[in-house]
Amino acid sequence: MKIVSWQYLLTDHQAFTWRELQKRGHLVQFILGRKQDEDRTKQGWSETTLESLITQSLPIENWWKTGKQIIEQNQGAVHIFCGFWADKRFFPLILHALRKGVKTVVMNESYAEVQTSYLREESKLKTGFKVFLRPLLYQSAILLCNLVARNNPIRVLAIGPLAKEQFLKAGVKQQNIFPWGYFVPKIEGIKKKRVEEKSQRLVFVGNLQHRKGLDLVISALSEVNRNSTKPALKLDIYGPGNPNQWIPAASTEFVYQGVIPFGHSQEVIANYDYLILPSRHDGWGVVVNEALLQGVPVIVSDSVGAKSLVEKSGAGLVYKSEDKEDLTKLLGEITLDPDKQKEYAQKAALVAVKISPSEASHYLEDILVHTFQGSGQRPIPNWEL
């Protein structure tokens, strides 16, 4: 099977899975909107190695002509677009592919339904307008897709449960939506350096910004410790940003540890009792994968796409986003029953083998064969079994 993968920016979140798909004998050609991104670089991301991958850049000038040629020269291939709006040039090309009867899939994260910025902080007025506009934009996009597609409906790889809900509301039929995520390999041979102490050690890894919810977990954890005879929980914080904006002065229970070099998160996370990701919105949250791959339980808000890995496996806890009382209750529970950590860790080790890029590539292959060749039963992702 030939696959044309349209990527605004190919990152390691996806590259590992695509490489595994190639190992399965499929020919994958990448169309790249760009090869690097300034915002990602500032966050410490490294450029993905493109060696052994067939790539072609979508030019700034004459992009429409080039894009049409690529679609028409590959009419028998499956075209997978990474997002409707990740690259604004993609949407008209999606419509063109559908109109031509080309097998077309969109791989898409959920959009934020709350007032919070993505990568850069924005005004409340601007984020509020975007919250209002996004569902209308997606509904209009699906309406246009259905109008031009005729008997060739758009298929969606929905990254996270919220994305699935949003596409259903936008008008995509349930049989054309498949759960999806991001997948990275386990780093083997990490020697864990767990500190023996009575407090349970939590780790936060992410940008120090409002969207990531660091303020909420600091407030909830402080309350838990105030109600304990001794500090029951400690939180180490890693990530780019200004820690002084979030961490109380002279705090011993919250410690900023700097930025983890790209590709080394698993080595750090492996040394903690829990990873916590309290995001107000996160399309996926690959640090959840990285924790589970090292057998570390995870505490996430229900606005994190990767919560599906935790919910189904029982490898941690999920709380209601923005609900400080709910988070405080869960944090209190793990202090009252420290042995729960071992139970969650065992379940994390079980789900870890289900979320490798190899397993993901097998699942993607099953989706494409079932959808476009009418073969086999509708596939279910391993992490939901």
C-alpha positions, 0 to 999 in steps of 0.5 A, a space after each residue: 500500500 502506498 501512503 502519502 503523508 501530508 505533514 505541516 512539520 514531521 516530529 518524533 511524536 509521529 516519525 517513529 510510527 511511520 518508520 514502523 509502518 515502512 518496515 511493514 512493507 508500505 511505501 510512505 511519501 512525506 509532503 512537508 509544509 516545513 522542516 522546522 518550527 521556531 516555536 518548537 525550537 524555543 521549547 527545546 525540540 530537536 529537528 526530526 531525522 529525515 534519513 531513509 524517509 521519502 520527503 518532498 517540500 510543499 513550496 510557498 509559491 505555486 503550492 496549489 499547483 504542486 499539491 494538485 499534481 501530487 494528489 493526481 499523480 498518486 490517485 491510488 494511494 491513501 492520503 493522510 493529512 496531519 490536521 485540517 488547519 495545521 497548515 492552512 494550505 492543506 484544507 483546499 487540498 483535502 477538498 480537491 482529493 475528496 472531489 477526485 475520489 482519492 482515499 483521504 484521511 485526516 489525523 487531528 487533535 481536539 481543539 480547546 473548548 476553554 479559554 487558554 492559549 496553545 503555545 503563546 500566551 494571548 489575551 482573553 478576548 482573543 482566546 474567547 473569540 477562538 473558542 467561539 469560532 472553532 466549532 463553527 469552523 469544523 462544522 463548516 469544514 465537514 459540511 464542505 467535505 461532505 458536499 464535494 465528497 459524494 460517495 467518498 467520505 472523509 475519514 478521521 484519526 481522532 487524537 484523544 477522546 475529545 477529538 472524537 466527540 468534536 468530529 461527531 458533533 461536526 458531522 462525521 459519521 461514527 464509522 468513519 472515526 478511529 481513535 488515535 494518538 502519538 507514540 514513542 519507543 521505550 528507552 531501554 536500560 534506564 537505571 532508576 535512581 529513586 530517592 528513599 524518602 517518606 514523601 511521594 515524589 511527583 514530576 511535572 514536565 511541560 511548558 510553564 504556561 496557563 494551559 498546562 494547569 501548573 497553578 492548579 496542581 500547586 494549589 491542590 498539593 499545598 492543601 494536601 500537605 497543609 492537612 498532613 502532619 508532614 509534607 506528604 507530597 513533593 513536586 519537581 517541575 521541568 520545562 521552559 518558562 518562568 518558574 517564579 511566576 508559578 512556584 511560591 518563594 522559598 518553597 521546599 515542596 515545589 522545586 524547579 529543576 530546569 529543562 530536560 534535554 530533548 529526548 531524555 524525558 524518560 530518563 528523568 520521569 523514571 525516577 518518580 512515583 507519579 507523573 502529573 499532567 494537569 492541563 486545561 487542554 492538551 491534544 494528547 500529551 506524549 509525556 504520559 506515554 513516556 511515563 507509562 513506558 517506564 512503569 510510572 503511574 500518571 495523574 491527568 486531567 480529563 482534558 488531556 487526550 492521553 487520558 485514554 491510556 490511563 482510563 482503560 489501563 487503570 495505570 493512574 488517576 483521572 480528575 475533572 479538569 479545573 476542579 481543584 477539589 477533585 484533584 485535592 481529593 485524589 492527591 489526598 488518597 495517594 498519601 493515605 494509601 502509598 501502596 496504591 502506587 505499586 498497583 498503578 505501576 504494575 498496570 503501567 507496565 502492562 499498558 506500556 507494551 501496547 503503546 509502542 510505535 510498532 503496535 501503533 503501525 499495526 493498528 494503522 495498517 488494520 484501519 486502512 485495510 478495513 476502511 479502504 479494502 473492506 477487509 477484516 473487522 473494525 479494529 480496536 486500539 490495543 490500549 482500549 482492550 
